Amino acid sequence: MRNLASAVQVLRNSTVFGVLDEAALRDVADGCQVTEHEAGEVLWLRGDAPSFVGVLGRGFVRMSQTTPSGREVALELMGPGHTMGLLSAIEGHPLPLDAVAITPVRLLRLRPERAVRAYRESEALKDRLVRRTTERLKTAYGFLARSVSDRVEGRIAAVLLWLVESYGSEGPDGWRLSIPLTRQELAYLAGSTVETVIRVLSKWQKAGWLRTDRRVLTIRDLGRLEAVLAAL
């Protein structure tokens, strides 16, 4: 991603900008920057002005908000190909959520004026953005409703179900999650400790609900996780 062609490829794989033709992709990519971020690094805070529109080339970013009681609540997990900050750039509004890298991240930073111009000139991009925003809101509200439990097992189950909905692939032995999230990162998403996440996942693995193998997590019984939430 050190040249224009690499940046265009990231945009081509984007869930939003991928609908643009080659000339429009090159125009959006012109003048972009590529930045690397470590896990735990803040990309922006709620209320910041959108100084760039981000497209993830690698890694995962947690979008969250702090409640009046001081608890940080995850609302969305952004992964490779996802676009961040475009709506705020279009509307000229402050960014509504905190964005924090939870894995090492490679980010394509687009100039807001170019991203907004592409949006205004492309009906296909407008339609795609509306569709993606609807899908993201549905996922975010569903996760929020699941994750408000005070019981850590409920929050861990909510995170796993959320990940399955967003990134899972169904196989003969269950739903596979091959995204590179460590136990620390799962704990961060669930608002828990690494030790607790390890204990809960070990318990569920012994019960046959899931299996772990070289950072690939297979959910063998989604019904059991849903029952954990239903019992809360």
N, C-alpha and C positions, 0 to 999 in steps of 0.2 A: 504493500500500500504506500510505497514511497514515490509513486508517480501517478499521473492522471489516469492511466489505463487501470491500475490497481484500484484506485478510488472508484472509478466507473463500475468495476466489477462488484464492489461492495454494494453500490447503489442498485445495480441490476438484481442483486440477491435480496434487496430490501423488501419487506412486506408492504411498504408504501410506495417508494420511488420506482420499484421494479416495473410499473406500468408505463413508464416514459420511454420514448424512442431514444436511439443512440445519441442524436444531436442534443436533445434535452438533458440527457444524463451527463454528457460532457460539460454542458453549461452549468448545471448544478454543482458538479464536482470542481469546477475551476475555482482556484483560490482556497480550496479546503485545506485543513490541517489534520494530521494524524497524531494522536496523543496516546501514551501508554499510562495506565494507572494500576496501582497496587490494590489488593484487597483491603477494604476499610477506608479507601480514599473517597472524600466527598467530591462529587462532580458539580453539584450545585445544591443550594438550600431553598426551601420554600420561600417565596417572596422575591427571589432574585429576578432580575430582568433577563430575558433569553438572549444571551450574547452569541449563541450558536445553536444550530439544530444538529443533534447528534444521531449518528447511525452506528450501531454496534457491529464491529467486524469480528470481535472475539470477546468472550466473557459474559458475565451476568451482572446486572445492576438492580438493586433493590430500590423501589419507589415507595416511600413511606411518609407518614404524617405522625406528629406527636400529639397525643390527646391532652386535654386540660389537666389530667392527673399526672402527666409526665411520661406515660407509656408510649413507646414507639410502636406503631402499628403498620405492618407491611400491607400495601394495597396491590402491588403488582411486581412481577419479576420480568425484567427485560433481558432478552437474550440476543444472540447473533441475528442480524437482519432487522432488528426492531429499531424504530425511529423515536427519538425523544425530543420534546420541546417544539415540535412543529406547530401545534395548535396555538401555543402561547405566542410564537413568533407571528403567526397569521393575525391573531386578535390583538396583539400588542399588550397582552396582559402579563403580570408576573407569573412565574412558574409555581404551580399549585402544590408540588410535593418535593420532598428531599430526594436526591438521587445519590446513592452510595454504592460503589463497586463492592461486590461480595466475592469476586474472584479477580485475578489479573484481567484487565480490560484493555482492548485496543479500540479506540473510538475515532470515527471519522467526523470531524467538526466542520459542518457546512456553514457558509456565510448566510445568515438569516434572510437577507434581501434576495439572494438567488433562489433559496428554497421557496420563499413566498411567491416570487415571480413565477416559478414553475407551477405552483398550485393555482395561481390565478389564470394561467394560460392553458391549463390542461383539464378538460372535463373528466378524463379518465382518472387523473390524480385526485380530483375533488371527490369523485365517487368512491375511490379506494379508501381515502381518508375517512369518509363517513362510515363506511363498512367496518374498517379497522377500529375506529373509535367506539362504535357500538359493541363490537366483540370484546374490546378491552374493558369497557365499563361493565359489561355482563360478568366477565371473569373477575374483575376487581371487587364488585359488590358481592358476588358469590363467595369469594375468599374471605372478605371482611365479615360476612354473616357467620361463616364457619369458625373464624379464628378468635372470636371474642370470649371464648371460654377461659375461665380461670384455671382449668385443669390442663396441665402440660400435655397429657396424652391427646387431648382433643385438639390442641394447637398443632402438634406434630402430625396428626392424622389429616388436619386441614391443609397443611403445607404439602403433604404427599399427594393428596387428591388434586390439589391445585396444579402441582407439577405434572401429574398424569394428564390432566385436561389440556395443559399447554404444550407439553413436550413429550408425552408418552407415546410409545408405539406398541401396538398389541401383537403378541406372539403366542405360540402354542402353550407356553407355561405362564402367561400373565402379561402384565403391562410393564415394559422395560423403560427405565429412565437412565439414559447413558450420558446425561449432562454432567459436567465435571464439578459437582458440588461435594465438598468435604462435610464431615460431621459438624465441624465448626460453623460452616456456612448454613447448614440445615438448622443448627441451634440458633443462629442469628435470625433466620427467617421466622422461627417459631417463638422467638423471645424467651429462650431457655438456655441451659448450659450444655456444654459438650458432653459432660458426664451423664446428664439426664437423657439426652438424645441417644447416646450409646446404649444406655440401660433399656430404654423403651424399644429401640430397634432390635436389640438382642432378644428381648422378651417376645416380640412379634415374630422374629425369625424362628425361634424355637417352637412357636405355636404354628408355624407353617404359613403365616400370612404373607411373608416376603422373603427374598433371598438377596444377598449381596455377593458380588464377585468382581473384584478389581474395579471398584468405583461404579459398577453398573448395578443399579438397584432394580429388582424385579418385584412388582406388587402382584402376588399370586392370588390374593383374595380382596378385591376392592370392597366387597360387601361387608367384610369385617371392619374395615376402616370407617365406612359409612355408618356402621352400627355404633362405633365408638362415639361419633358425633351425635347420633340420634339419642344416645343414652345420657347426654349431658343436660 
